[in-house]
Amino acid sequence: MDDTKARPRRRKELLTPGEVARLFGVDPKTVTRWASGGKLTAMRTLGGHRRFHVAEVARLLQSNGRHAVDPRVVAPR
């Protein structure tokens, strides 16, 4: 039996700097500076790329007086 069809889709829990930047309306390099400055916690992929946890991004959005956006609906540019 092929169980790949039975598995539910996993919710996206990590965001790229570009996705975070679109949520805040800033440049991705700004998000990288936030990570370097400790404003956001970044994890690194095996390839060395930064990724940000959805929950932390949502908290930062709310603390800045913005409505929490469902990061799964971030449309690519």
PDB file of N, H, CA, C and O in Angstrom:
ATOM      1  N   MET A   1       0.840  -1.187   0.000  1.00  0.00           N
ATOM      2  CA  MET A   1       0.000   0.000   0.000  1.00  0.00           C
ATOM      3  C   MET A   1       0.880   1.245   0.000  1.00  0.00           C
ATOM      4  O   MET A   1       1.855   1.320   0.749  1.00  0.00           O
ATOM      5  N   ASP A   2       0.543   2.205  -0.826  1.00  0.00           N
ATOM      6  H   ASP A   2      -0.248   2.144  -1.434  1.00  0.00           H
ATOM      7  CA  ASP A   2       1.277   3.462  -0.920  1.00  0.00           C
ATOM      8  C   ASP A   2       0.712   4.439   0.112  1.00  0.00           C
ATOM      9  O   ASP A   2      -0.388   4.966  -0.052  1.00  0.00           O
ATOM     10  N   ASP A   3       1.486   4.673   1.185  1.00  0.00           N
ATOM     11  H   ASP A   3       2.380   4.245   1.318  1.00  0.00           H
ATOM     12  CA  ASP A   3       0.980   5.529   2.245  1.00  0.00           C
ATOM     13  C   ASP A   3       1.303   7.011   2.040  1.00  0.00           C
ATOM     14  O   ASP A   3       0.941   7.833   2.881  1.00  0.00           O
ATOM     15  N   THR A   4       1.972   7.368   0.948  1.00  0.00           N
ATOM     16  H   THR A   4       2.266   6.699   0.265  1.00  0.00           H
ATOM     17  CA  THR A   4       2.299   8.773   0.720  1.00  0.00           C
ATOM     18  C   THR A   4       1.044   9.595   0.487  1.00  0.00           C
ATOM     19  O   THR A   4       1.010  10.773   0.841  1.00  0.00           O
ATOM     20  N   LYS A   5       0.025   9.011  -0.094  1.00  0.00           N
ATOM     21  H   LYS A   5       0.052   8.054  -0.382  1.00  0.00           H
ATOM     22  CA  LYS A   5      -1.212   9.744  -0.332  1.00  0.00           C
ATOM     23  C   LYS A   5      -2.015   9.905   0.954  1.00  0.00           C
ATOM     24  O   LYS A   5      -2.810  10.837   1.080  1.00  0.00           O
ATOM     25  N   ALA A   6      -1.811   9.011   1.897  1.00  0.00           N
ATOM     26  H   ALA A   6      -1.165   8.254   1.795  1.00  0.00           H
ATOM     27  CA  ALA A   6      -2.576   9.052   3.136  1.00  0.00           C
ATOM     28  C   ALA A   6      -2.004  10.069   4.127  1.00  0.00           C
ATOM     29  O   ALA A   6      -2.707  10.496   5.044  1.00  0.00           O
ATOM     30  N   ARG A   7      -0.749  10.460   3.955  1.00  0.00           N
ATOM     31  H   ARG A   7      -0.178  10.113   3.211  1.00  0.00           H
ATOM     32  CA  ARG A   7      -0.132  11.401   4.877  1.00  0.00           C
ATOM     33  C   ARG A   7      -0.666  12.807   4.644  1.00  0.00           C
ATOM     34  O   ARG A   7      -0.742  13.258   3.501  1.00  0.00           O
ATOM     35  N   PRO A   8      -1.038  13.508   5.721  1.00  0.00           N
ATOM     36  CA  PRO A   8      -1.474  14.900   5.542  1.00  0.00           C
ATOM     37  C   PRO A   8      -0.278  15.774   5.193  1.00  0.00           C
ATOM     38  O   PRO A   8       0.856  15.464   5.560  1.00  0.00           O
ATOM     39  N   ARG A   9      -0.533  16.852   4.492  1.00  0.00           N
ATOM     40  H   ARG A   9      -1.454  17.103   4.194  1.00  0.00           H
ATOM     41  CA  ARG A   9       0.547  17.776   4.163  1.00  0.00           C
ATOM     42  C   ARG A   9       1.030  18.450   5.429  1.00  0.00           C
ATOM     43  O   ARG A   9       0.232  18.903   6.250  1.00  0.00           O
ATOM     44  N   ARG A  10       2.311  18.511   5.578  1.00  0.00           N
ATOM     45  H   ARG A  10       2.959  18.144   4.912  1.00  0.00           H
ATOM     46  CA  ARG A  10       2.887  19.137   6.756  1.00  0.00           C
ATOM     47  C   ARG A  10       2.847  20.649   6.609  1.00  0.00           C
ATOM     48  O   ARG A  10       3.199  21.197   5.564  1.00  0.00           O
ATOM     49  N   ARG A  11       2.416  21.306   7.662  1.00  0.00           N
ATOM     50  H   ARG A  11       2.129  20.861   8.510  1.00  0.00           H
ATOM     51  CA  ARG A  11       2.333  22.756   7.647  1.00  0.00           C
ATOM     52  C   ARG A  11       3.733  23.345   7.596  1.00  0.00           C
ATOM     53  O   ARG A  11       4.645  22.854   8.261  1.00  0.00           O
ATOM     54  N   LYS A  12       3.899  24.385   6.815  1.00  0.00           N
ATOM     55  H   LYS A  12       3.158  24.783   6.274  1.00  0.00           H
ATOM     56  CA  LYS A  12       5.201  25.017   6.693  1.00  0.00           C
ATOM     57  C   LYS A  12       5.506  25.762   7.985  1.00  0.00           C
ATOM     58  O   LYS A  12       4.746  26.643   8.388  1.00  0.00           O
ATOM     59  N   GLU A  13       6.603  25.418   8.631  1.00  0.00           N
ATOM     60  H   GLU A  13       7.220  24.702   8.304  1.00  0.00           H
ATOM     61  CA  GLU A  13       6.939  26.010   9.917  1.00  0.00           C
ATOM     62  C   GLU A  13       8.178  26.893   9.864  1.00  0.00           C
ATOM     63  O   GLU A  13       8.480  27.587  10.835  1.00  0.00           O
ATOM     64  N   LEU A  14       8.890  26.878   8.759  1.00  0.00           N
ATOM     65  H   LEU A  14       8.644  26.315   7.971  1.00  0.00           H
ATOM     66  CA  LEU A  14      10.078  27.715   8.611  1.00  0.00           C
ATOM     67  C   LEU A  14       9.924  28.612   7.395  1.00  0.00           C
ATOM     68  O   LEU A  14       9.372  28.206   6.373  1.00  0.00           O
ATOM     69  N   LEU A  15      10.415  29.832   7.519  1.00  0.00           N
ATOM     70  H   LEU A  15      10.863  30.162   8.349  1.00  0.00           H
ATOM     71  CA  LEU A  15      10.319  30.808   6.442  1.00  0.00           C
ATOM     72  C   LEU A  15      11.710  31.249   6.006  1.00  0.00           C
ATOM     73  O   LEU A  15      12.646  31.281   6.805  1.00  0.00           O
ATOM     74  N   THR A  16      11.828  31.583   4.748  1.00  0.00           N
ATOM     75  H   THR A  16      11.068  31.557   4.098  1.00  0.00           H
ATOM     76  CA  THR A  16      13.083  32.114   4.219  1.00  0.00           C
ATOM     77  C   THR A  16      13.155  33.608   4.547  1.00  0.00           C
ATOM     78  O   THR A  16      12.139  34.217   4.878  1.00  0.00           O
ATOM     79  N   PRO A  17      14.342  34.196   4.457  1.00  0.00           N
ATOM     80  CA  PRO A  17      14.433  35.647   4.663  1.00  0.00           C
ATOM     81  C   PRO A  17      13.546  36.429   3.690  1.00  0.00           C
ATOM     82  O   PRO A  17      12.990  37.463   4.060  1.00  0.00           O
ATOM     83  N   GLY A  18      13.410  35.954   2.467  1.00  0.00           N
ATOM     84  H   GLY A  18      13.861  35.114   2.166  1.00  0.00           H
ATOM     85  CA  GLY A  18      12.550  36.627   1.488  1.00  0.00           C
ATOM     86  C   GLY A  18      11.087  36.602   1.892  1.00  0.00           C
ATOM     87  O   GLY A  18      10.376  37.592   1.717  1.00  0.00           O
ATOM     88  N   GLU A  19      10.636  35.485   2.426  1.00  0.00           N
ATOM     89  H   GLU A  19      11.214  34.681   2.568  1.00  0.00           H
ATOM     90  CA  GLU A  19       9.242  35.372   2.867  1.00  0.00           C
ATOM     91  C   GLU A  19       8.982  36.283   4.064  1.00  0.00           C
ATOM     92  O   GLU A  19       7.942  36.937   4.136  1.00  0.00           O
ATOM     93  N   VAL A  20       9.927  36.325   4.999  1.00  0.00           N
ATOM     94  H   VAL A  20      10.772  35.794   4.941  1.00  0.00           H
ATOM     95  CA  VAL A  20       9.782  37.209   6.162  1.00  0.00           C
ATOM     96  C   VAL A  20       9.787  38.667   5.694  1.00  0.00           C
ATOM     97  O   VAL A  20       9.004  39.483   6.181  1.00  0.00           O
ATOM     98  N   ALA A  21      10.659  38.983   4.763  1.00  0.00           N
ATOM     99  H   ALA A  21      11.295  38.320   4.367  1.00  0.00           H
ATOM    100  CA  ALA A  21      10.744  40.348   4.242  1.00  0.00           C
ATOM    101  C   ALA A  21       9.428  40.785   3.614  1.00  0.00           C
ATOM    102  O   ALA A  21       9.002  41.923   3.811  1.00  0.00           O
ATOM    103  N   ARG A  22       8.781  39.907   2.864  1.00  0.00           N
ATOM    104  H   ARG A  22       9.128  38.983   2.703  1.00  0.00           H
ATOM    105  CA  ARG A  22       7.491  40.258   2.249  1.00  0.00           C
ATOM    106  C   ARG A  22       6.426  40.516   3.306  1.00  0.00           C
ATOM    107  O   ARG A  22       5.588  41.400   3.133  1.00  0.00           O
ATOM    108  N   LEU A  23       6.447  39.768   4.382  1.00  0.00           N
ATOM    109  H   LEU A  23       7.129  39.050   4.522  1.00  0.00           H
ATOM    110  CA  LEU A  23       5.474  39.971   5.454  1.00  0.00           C
ATOM    111  C   LEU A  23       5.638  41.342   6.110  1.00  0.00           C
ATOM    112  O   LEU A  23       4.649  41.978   6.474  1.00  0.00           O
ATOM    113  N   PHE A  24       6.884  41.796   6.260  1.00  0.00           N
ATOM    114  H   PHE A  24       7.687  41.279   5.964  1.00  0.00           H
ATOM    115  CA  PHE A  24       7.159  43.072   6.910  1.00  0.00           C
ATOM    116  C   PHE A  24       7.269  44.240   5.934  1.00  0.00           C
ATOM    117  O   PHE A  24       7.281  45.400   6.345  1.00  0.00           O
ATOM    118  N   GLY A  25       7.350  43.931   4.645  1.00  0.00           N
ATOM    119  H   GLY A  25       7.341  42.988   4.311  1.00  0.00           H
ATOM    120  CA  GLY A  25       7.496  44.996   3.655  1.00  0.00           C
ATOM    121  C   GLY A  25       8.898  45.608   3.669  1.00  0.00           C
ATOM    122  O   GLY A  25       9.059  46.813   3.481  1.00  0.00           O
ATOM    123  N   VAL A  26       9.903  44.768   3.891  1.00  0.00           N
ATOM    124  H   VAL A  26       9.772  43.789   4.044  1.00  0.00           H
ATOM    125  CA  VAL A  26      11.288  45.240   3.923  1.00  0.00           C
ATOM    126  C   VAL A  26      12.126  44.399   2.965  1.00  0.00           C
ATOM    127  O   VAL A  26      11.639  43.426   2.390  1.00  0.00           O
ATOM    128  N   ASP A  27      13.373  44.777   2.804  1.00  0.00           N
ATOM    129  H   ASP A  27      13.769  45.567   3.272  1.00  0.00           H
ATOM    130  CA  ASP A  27      14.301  44.037   1.963  1.00  0.00           C
ATOM    131  C   ASP A  27      14.804  42.800   2.715  1.00  0.00           C
ATOM    132  O   ASP A  27      14.959  42.856   3.935  1.00  0.00           O
ATOM    133  N   PRO A  28      15.059  41.697   2.027  1.00  0.00           N
ATOM    134  CA  PRO A  28      15.586  40.505   2.702  1.00  0.00           C
ATOM    135  C   PRO A  28      16.886  40.749   3.476  1.00  0.00           C
ATOM    136  O   PRO A  28      17.134  40.085   4.482  1.00  0.00           O
ATOM    137  N   LYS A  29      17.710  41.683   3.023  1.00  0.00           N
ATOM    138  H   LYS A  29      17.509  42.223   2.205  1.00  0.00           H
ATOM    139  CA  LYS A  29      18.942  41.995   3.753  1.00  0.00           C
ATOM    140  C   LYS A  29      18.622  42.602   5.119  1.00  0.00           C
ATOM    141  O   LYS A  29      19.394  42.434   6.063  1.00  0.00           O
ATOM    142  N   THR A  30      17.503  43.299   5.232  1.00  0.00           N
ATOM    143  H   THR A  30      16.876  43.435   4.465  1.00  0.00           H
ATOM    144  CA  THR A  30      17.067  43.839   6.524  1.00  0.00           C
ATOM    145  C   THR A  30      16.767  42.696   7.483  1.00  0.00           C
ATOM    146  O   THR A  30      17.126  42.757   8.659  1.00  0.00           O
ATOM    147  N   VAL A  31      16.112  41.660   6.987  1.00  0.00           N
ATOM    148  H   VAL A  31      15.820  41.611   6.032  1.00  0.00           H
ATOM    149  CA  VAL A  31      15.794  40.489   7.815  1.00  0.00           C
ATOM    150  C   VAL A  31      17.094  39.826   8.278  1.00  0.00           C
ATOM    151  O   VAL A  31      17.188  39.382   9.422  1.00  0.00           O
ATOM    152  N   THR A  32      18.080  39.758   7.408  1.00  0.00           N
ATOM    153  H   THR A  32      18.003  40.119   6.479  1.00  0.00           H
ATOM    154  CA  THR A  32      19.374  39.190   7.768  1.00  0.00           C
ATOM    155  C   THR A  32      20.030  40.030   8.868  1.00  0.00           C
ATOM    156  O   THR A  32      20.624  39.477   9.794  1.00  0.00           O
ATOM    157  N   ARG A  33      19.927  41.360   8.774  1.00  0.00           N
ATOM    158  H   ARG A  33      19.445  41.808   8.021  1.00  0.00           H
ATOM    159  CA  ARG A  33      20.475  42.228   9.824  1.00  0.00           C
ATOM    160  C   ARG A  33      19.732  42.024  11.142  1.00  0.00           C
ATOM    161  O   ARG A  33      20.345  42.039  12.209  1.00  0.00           O
ATOM    162  N   TRP A  34      18.405  41.832  11.072  1.00  0.00           N
ATOM    163  H   TRP A  34      17.906  41.820  10.205  1.00  0.00           H
ATOM    164  CA  TRP A  34      17.635  41.564  12.286  1.00  0.00           C
ATOM    165  C   TRP A  34      18.147  40.295  12.963  1.00  0.00           C
ATOM    166  O   TRP A  34      18.277  40.237  14.185  1.00  0.00           O
ATOM    167  N   ALA A  35      18.434  39.288  12.153  1.00  0.00           N
ATOM    168  H   ALA A  35      18.329  39.335  11.160  1.00  0.00           H
ATOM    169  CA  ALA A  35      18.945  38.023  12.707  1.00  0.00           C
ATOM    170  C   ALA A  35      20.329  38.229  13.328  1.00  0.00           C
ATOM    171  O   ALA A  35      20.606  37.714  14.411  1.00  0.00           O
ATOM    172  N   SER A  36      21.182  38.970  12.654  1.00  0.00           N
ATOM    173  H   SER A  36      20.957  39.388  11.774  1.00  0.00           H
ATOM    174  CA  SER A  36      22.525  39.238  13.178  1.00  0.00           C
ATOM    175  C   SER A  36      22.466  40.064  14.456  1.00  0.00           C
ATOM    176  O   SER A  36      23.306  39.908  15.342  1.00  0.00           O
ATOM    177  N   GLY A  37      21.466  40.950  14.549  1.00  0.00           N
ATOM    178  H   GLY A  37      20.784  41.077  13.829  1.00  0.00           H
ATOM    179  CA  GLY A  37      21.324  41.813  15.708  1.00  0.00           C
ATOM    180  C   GLY A  37      20.520  41.209  16.845  1.00  0.00           C
ATOM    181  O   GLY A  37      20.387  41.822  17.904  1.00  0.00           O
ATOM    182  N   GLY A  38      19.981  40.012  16.638  1.00  0.00           N
ATOM    183  H   GLY A  38      20.089  39.514  15.777  1.00  0.00           H
ATOM    184  CA  GLY A  38      19.241  39.343  17.696  1.00  0.00           C
ATOM    185  C   GLY A  38      17.756  39.652  17.759  1.00  0.00           C
ATOM    186  O   GLY A  38      17.074  39.192  18.674  1.00  0.00           O
ATOM    187  N   LYS A  39      17.239  40.420  16.807  1.00  0.00           N
ATOM    188  H   LYS A  39      17.794  40.793  16.063  1.00  0.00           H
ATOM    189  CA  LYS A  39      15.806  40.733  16.797  1.00  0.00           C
ATOM    190  C   LYS A  39      14.973  39.507  16.421  1.00  0.00           C
ATOM    191  O   LYS A  39      13.847  39.348  16.891  1.00  0.00           O
ATOM    192  N   LEU A  40      15.525  38.650  15.580  1.00  0.00           N
ATOM    193  H   LEU A  40      16.440  38.778  15.198  1.00  0.00           H
ATOM    194  CA  LEU A  40      14.900  37.396  15.167  1.00  0.00           C
ATOM    195  C   LEU A  40      15.921  36.273  15.318  1.00  0.00           C
ATOM    196  O   LEU A  40      17.109  36.466  15.062  1.00  0.00           O
ATOM    197  N   THR A  41      15.457  35.120  15.728  1.00  0.00           N
ATOM    198  H   THR A  41      14.492  34.964  15.937  1.00  0.00           H
ATOM    199  CA  THR A  41      16.336  33.966  15.844  1.00  0.00           C
ATOM    200  C   THR A  41      16.295  33.181  14.538  1.00  0.00           C
ATOM    201  O   THR A  41      15.227  32.795  14.061  1.00  0.00           O
ATOM    202  N   ALA A  42      17.460  32.955  13.976  1.00  0.00           N
ATOM    203  H   ALA A  42      18.327  33.268  14.363  1.00  0.00           H
ATOM    204  CA  ALA A  42      17.545  32.194  12.728  1.00  0.00           C
ATOM    205  C   ALA A  42      18.192  30.844  12.994  1.00  0.00           C
ATOM    206  O   ALA A  42      19.108  30.717  13.807  1.00  0.00           O
ATOM    207  N   MET A  43      17.695  29.858  12.297  1.00  0.00           N
ATOM    208  H   MET A  43      16.951  29.962  11.637  1.00  0.00           H
ATOM    209  CA  MET A  43      18.395  28.582  12.282  1.00  0.00           C
ATOM    210  C   MET A  43      19.048  28.470  10.916  1.00  0.00           C
ATOM    211  O   MET A  43      18.657  29.165   9.979  1.00  0.00           O
ATOM    212  N   ARG A  44      20.018  27.617  10.801  1.00  0.00           N
ATOM    213  H   ARG A  44      20.335  27.052  11.562  1.00  0.00           H
ATOM    214  CA  ARG A  44      20.722  27.439   9.530  1.00  0.00           C
ATOM    215  C   ARG A  44      20.424  26.069   8.948  1.00  0.00           C
ATOM    216  O   ARG A  44      20.385  25.067   9.662  1.00  0.00           O
ATOM    217  N   THR A  45      20.215  26.046   7.644  1.00  0.00           N
ATOM    218  H   THR A  45      20.247  26.860   7.064  1.00  0.00           H
ATOM    219  CA  THR A  45      20.049  24.773   6.948  1.00  0.00           C
ATOM    220  C   THR A  45      21.430  24.135   6.803  1.00  0.00           C
ATOM    221  O   THR A  45      22.442  24.755   7.131  1.00  0.00           O
ATOM    222  N   LEU A  46      21.466  22.922   6.321  1.00  0.00           N
ATOM    223  H   LEU A  46      20.644  22.419   6.055  1.00  0.00           H
ATOM    224  CA  LEU A  46      22.755  22.258   6.088  1.00  0.00           C
ATOM    225  C   LEU A  46      23.597  23.029   5.078  1.00  0.00           C
ATOM    226  O   LEU A  46      24.826  22.980   5.116  1.00  0.00           O
ATOM    227  N   GLY A  47      22.933  23.734   4.184  1.00  0.00           N
ATOM    228  H   GLY A  47      21.934  23.774   4.154  1.00  0.00           H
ATOM    229  CA  GLY A  47      23.643  24.529   3.188  1.00  0.00           C
ATOM    230  C   GLY A  47      24.042  25.911   3.680  1.00  0.00           C
ATOM    231  O   GLY A  47      24.658  26.677   2.940  1.00  0.00           O
ATOM    232  N   GLY A  48      23.694  26.244   4.941  1.00  0.00           N
ATOM    233  H   GLY A  48      23.193  25.621   5.542  1.00  0.00           H
ATOM    234  CA  GLY A  48      24.088  27.527   5.517  1.00  0.00           C
ATOM    235  C   GLY A  48      23.078  28.648   5.350  1.00  0.00           C
ATOM    236  O   GLY A  48      23.373  29.796   5.685  1.00  0.00           O
ATOM    237  N   HIS A  49      21.895  28.339   4.839  1.00  0.00           N
ATOM    238  H   HIS A  49      21.656  27.407   4.567  1.00  0.00           H
ATOM    239  CA  HIS A  49      20.874  29.371   4.626  1.00  0.00           C
ATOM    240  C   HIS A  49      20.061  29.589   5.896  1.00  0.00           C
ATOM    241  O   HIS A  49      19.798  28.650   6.648  1.00  0.00           O
ATOM    242  N   ARG A  50      19.669  30.835   6.124  1.00  0.00           N
ATOM    243  H   ARG A  50      19.882  31.598   5.513  1.00  0.00           H
ATOM    244  CA  ARG A  50      18.874  31.149   7.308  1.00  0.00           C
ATOM    245  C   ARG A  50      17.417  30.771   7.094  1.00  0.00           C
ATOM    246  O   ARG A  50      16.877  30.911   5.997  1.00  0.00           O
ATOM    247  N   ARG A  51      16.791  30.288   8.166  1.00  0.00           N
ATOM    248  H   ARG A  51      17.230  30.174   9.057  1.00  0.00           H
ATOM    249  CA  ARG A  51      15.350  30.013   8.183  1.00  0.00           C
ATOM    250  C   ARG A  51      14.809  30.518   9.513  1.00  0.00           C
ATOM    251  O   ARG A  51      15.500  30.477  10.532  1.00  0.00           O
ATOM    252  N   PHE A  52      13.560  30.997   9.495  1.00  0.00           N
ATOM    253  H   PHE A  52      12.999  31.029   8.668  1.00  0.00           H
ATOM    254  CA  PHE A  52      12.946  31.606  10.664  1.00  0.00           C
ATOM    255  C   PHE A  52      11.668  30.860  11.025  1.00  0.00           C
ATOM    256  O   PHE A  52      10.899  30.462  10.150  1.00  0.00           O
ATOM    257  N   HIS A  53      11.451  30.679  12.320  1.00  0.00           N
ATOM    258  H   HIS A  53      12.075  31.003  13.031  1.00  0.00           H
ATOM    259  CA  HIS A  53      10.256  29.980  12.788  1.00  0.00           C
ATOM    260  C   HIS A  53       9.024  30.865  12.637  1.00  0.00           C
ATOM    261  O   HIS A  53       9.043  32.043  12.995  1.00  0.00           O
ATOM    262  N   VAL A  54       7.958  30.284  12.104  1.00  0.00           N
ATOM    263  H   VAL A  54       7.942  29.327  11.813  1.00  0.00           H
ATOM    264  CA  VAL A  54       6.709  30.992  11.857  1.00  0.00           C
ATOM    265  C   VAL A  54       6.187  31.657  13.130  1.00  0.00           C
ATOM    266  O   VAL A  54       5.778  32.817  13.097  1.00  0.00           O
ATOM    267  N   ALA A  55       6.199  30.932  14.250  1.00  0.00           N
ATOM    268  H   ALA A  55       6.532  29.989  14.276  1.00  0.00           H
ATOM    269  CA  ALA A  55       5.641  31.464  15.497  1.00  0.00           C
ATOM    270  C   ALA A  55       6.383  32.720  15.942  1.00  0.00           C
ATOM    271  O   ALA A  55       5.756  33.675  16.402  1.00  0.00           O
ATOM    272  N   GLU A  56       7.691  32.732  15.814  1.00  0.00           N
ATOM    273  H   GLU A  56       8.200  31.957  15.440  1.00  0.00           H
ATOM    274  CA  GLU A  56       8.460  33.904  16.225  1.00  0.00           C
ATOM    275  C   GLU A  56       8.196  35.091  15.302  1.00  0.00           C
ATOM    276  O   GLU A  56       8.096  36.229  15.761  1.00  0.00           O
ATOM    277  N   VAL A  57       8.084  34.826  14.006  1.00  0.00           N
ATOM    278  H   VAL A  57       8.166  33.902  13.632  1.00  0.00           H
ATOM    279  CA  VAL A  57       7.785  35.885  13.048  1.00  0.00           C
ATOM    280  C   VAL A  57       6.402  36.473  13.340  1.00  0.00           C
ATOM    281  O   VAL A  57       6.219  37.689  13.298  1.00  0.00           O
ATOM    282  N   ALA A  58       5.439  35.613  13.633  1.00  0.00           N
ATOM    283  H   ALA A  58       5.587  34.625  13.668  1.00  0.00           H
ATOM    284  CA  ALA A  58       4.083  36.081  13.939  1.00  0.00           C
ATOM    285  C   ALA A  58       4.083  36.953  15.200  1.00  0.00           C
ATOM    286  O   ALA A  58       3.393  37.972  15.246  1.00  0.00           O
ATOM    287  N   ARG A  59       4.852  36.560  16.218  1.00  0.00           N
ATOM    288  H   ARG A  59       5.412  35.733  16.180  1.00  0.00           H
ATOM    289  CA  ARG A  59       4.943  37.375  17.450  1.00  0.00           C
ATOM    290  C   ARG A  59       5.549  38.741  17.159  1.00  0.00           C
ATOM    291  O   ARG A  59       5.090  39.753  17.688  1.00  0.00           O
ATOM    292  N   LEU A  60       6.585  38.772  16.314  1.00  0.00           N
ATOM    293  H   LEU A  60       6.958  37.949  15.884  1.00  0.00           H
ATOM    294  CA  LEU A  60       7.220  40.040  15.983  1.00  0.00           C
ATOM    295  C   LEU A  60       6.263  40.927  15.186  1.00  0.00           C
ATOM    296  O   LEU A  60       6.217  42.140  15.393  1.00  0.00           O
ATOM    297  N   LEU A  61       5.510  40.326  14.288  1.00  0.00           N
ATOM    298  H   LEU A  61       5.547  39.341  14.120  1.00  0.00           H
ATOM    299  CA  LEU A  61       4.501  41.088  13.544  1.00  0.00           C
ATOM    300  C   LEU A  61       3.509  41.728  14.505  1.00  0.00           C
ATOM    301  O   LEU A  61       3.204  42.914  14.385  1.00  0.00           O
ATOM    302  N   GLN A  62       3.007  40.951  15.453  1.00  0.00           N
ATOM    303  H   GLN A  62       3.255  39.987  15.550  1.00  0.00           H
ATOM    304  CA  GLN A  62       2.027  41.460  16.410  1.00  0.00           C
ATOM    305  C   GLN A  62       2.634  42.533  17.303  1.00  0.00           C
ATOM    306  O   GLN A  62       1.966  43.518  17.619  1.00  0.00           O
ATOM    307  N   SER A  63       3.875  42.364  17.711  1.00  0.00           N
ATOM    308  H   SER A  63       4.418  41.564  17.455  1.00  0.00           H
ATOM    309  CA  SER A  63       4.509  43.361  18.576  1.00  0.00           C
ATOM    310  C   SER A  63       4.738  44.678  17.842  1.00  0.00           C
ATOM    311  O   SER A  63       4.881  45.724  18.475  1.00  0.00           O
ATOM    312  N   ASN A  64       4.774  44.632  16.523  1.00  0.00           N
ATOM    313  H   ASN A  64       4.658  43.782  16.009  1.00  0.00           H
ATOM    314  CA  ASN A  64       4.930  45.838  15.708  1.00  0.00           C
ATOM    315  C   ASN A  64       3.580  46.418  15.319  1.00  0.00           C
ATOM    316  O   ASN A  64       3.506  47.327  14.492  1.00  0.00           O
ATOM    317  N   GLY A  65       2.501  45.890  15.919  1.00  0.00           N
ATOM    318  H   GLY A  65       2.562  45.151  16.591  1.00  0.00           H
ATOM    319  CA  GLY A  65       1.168  46.431  15.650  1.00  0.00           C
ATOM    320  C   GLY A  65       0.568  45.992  14.322  1.00  0.00           C
ATOM    321  O   GLY A  65      -0.376  46.608  13.828  1.00  0.00           O
ATOM    322  N   ARG A  66       1.104  44.950  13.757  1.00  0.00           N
ATOM    323  H   ARG A  66       1.871  44.449  14.158  1.00  0.00           H
ATOM    324  CA  ARG A  66       0.568  44.431  12.489  1.00  0.00           C
ATOM    325  C   ARG A  66      -0.260  43.195  12.774  1.00  0.00           C
ATOM    326  O   ARG A  66      -0.037  42.486  13.755  1.00  0.00           O
ATOM    327  N   HIS A  67      -1.195  42.960  11.920  1.00  0.00           N
ATOM    328  H   HIS A  67      -1.376  43.536  11.123  1.00  0.00           H
ATOM    329  CA  HIS A  67      -1.997  41.745  12.063  1.00  0.00           C
ATOM    330  C   HIS A  67      -1.143  40.552  11.687  1.00  0.00           C
ATOM    331  O   HIS A  67      -0.382  40.592  10.721  1.00  0.00           O
ATOM    332  N   ALA A  68      -1.280  39.503  12.456  1.00  0.00           N
ATOM    333  H   ALA A  68      -1.898  39.471  13.241  1.00  0.00           H
ATOM    334  CA  ALA A  68      -0.554  38.283  12.138  1.00  0.00           C
ATOM    335  C   ALA A  68      -1.075  37.730  10.823  1.00  0.00           C
ATOM    336  O   ALA A  68      -2.274  37.499  10.666  1.00  0.00           O
ATOM    337  N   VAL A  69      -0.186  37.526   9.902  1.00  0.00           N
ATOM    338  H   VAL A  69       0.788  37.714  10.030  1.00  0.00           H
ATOM    339  CA  VAL A  69      -0.521  36.992   8.591  1.00  0.00           C
ATOM    340  C   VAL A  69      -0.175  35.518   8.598  1.00  0.00           C
ATOM    341  O   VAL A  69       0.842  35.117   9.163  1.00  0.00           O
ATOM    342  N   ASP A  70      -1.006  34.719   7.978  1.00  0.00           N
ATOM    343  H   ASP A  70      -1.832  35.045   7.519  1.00  0.00           H
ATOM    344  CA  ASP A  70      -0.687  33.304   7.859  1.00  0.00           C
ATOM    345  C   ASP A  70       0.483  33.180   6.892  1.00  0.00           C
ATOM    346  O   ASP A  70       0.300  33.364   5.689  1.00  0.00           O
ATOM    347  N   PRO A  71       1.679  32.873   7.384  1.00  0.00           N
ATOM    348  CA  PRO A  71       2.857  32.832   6.510  1.00  0.00           C
ATOM    349  C   PRO A  71       2.765  31.815   5.389  1.00  0.00           C
ATOM    350  O   PRO A  71       3.521  31.900   4.421  1.00  0.00           O
ATOM    351  N   ARG A  72       1.862  30.859   5.496  1.00  0.00           N
ATOM    352  H   ARG A  72       1.248  30.790   6.283  1.00  0.00           H
ATOM    353  CA  ARG A  72       1.737  29.870   4.432  1.00  0.00           C
ATOM    354  C   ARG A  72       1.167  30.482   3.171  1.00  0.00           C
ATOM    355  O   ARG A  72       1.241  29.873   2.104  1.00  0.00           O
ATOM    356  N   VAL A  73       0.599  31.678   3.269  1.00  0.00           N
ATOM    357  H   VAL A  73       0.539  32.173   4.135  1.00  0.00           H
ATOM    358  CA  VAL A  73      -0.002  32.303   2.088  1.00  0.00           C
ATOM    359  C   VAL A  73       0.904  33.384   1.495  1.00  0.00           C
ATOM    360  O   VAL A  73       0.461  34.173   0.661  1.00  0.00           O
ATOM    361  N   VAL A  74       2.153  33.424   1.914  1.00  0.00           N
ATOM    362  H   VAL A  74       2.514  32.783   2.591  1.00  0.00           H
ATOM    363  CA  VAL A  74       3.091  34.390   1.348  1.00  0.00           C
ATOM    364  C   VAL A  74       3.320  34.024  -0.108  1.00  0.00           C
ATOM    365  O   VAL A  74       3.853  32.961  -0.423  1.00  0.00           O
ATOM    366  N   ALA A  75       2.912  34.915  -0.976  1.00  0.00           N
ATOM    367  H   ALA A  75       2.479  35.779  -0.719  1.00  0.00           H
ATOM    368  CA  ALA A  75       3.024  34.640  -2.406  1.00  0.00           C
ATOM    369  C   ALA A  75       4.433  34.994  -2.893  1.00  0.00           C
ATOM    370  O   ALA A  75       4.995  36.013  -2.491  1.00  0.00           O
ATOM    371  N   PRO A  76       4.994  34.160  -3.749  1.00  0.00           N
ATOM    372  CA  PRO A  76       6.310  34.495  -4.303  1.00  0.00           C
ATOM    373  C   PRO A  76       6.207  35.703  -5.209  1.00  0.00           C
ATOM    374  O   PRO A  76       5.164  35.962  -5.809  1.00  0.00           O
ATOM    375  N   ARG A  77       7.290  36.431  -5.299  1.00  0.00           N
ATOM    376  H   ARG A  77       8.137  36.221  -4.811  1.00  0.00           H
ATOM    377  CA  ARG A  77       7.301  37.630  -6.181  1.00  0.00           C
ATOM    378  C   ARG A  77       7.457  37.238  -7.606  1.00  0.00           C
ATOM    379  O   ARG A  77       7.488  38.100  -8.484  1.00  0.00           O
TER     380      ARG A  77
END
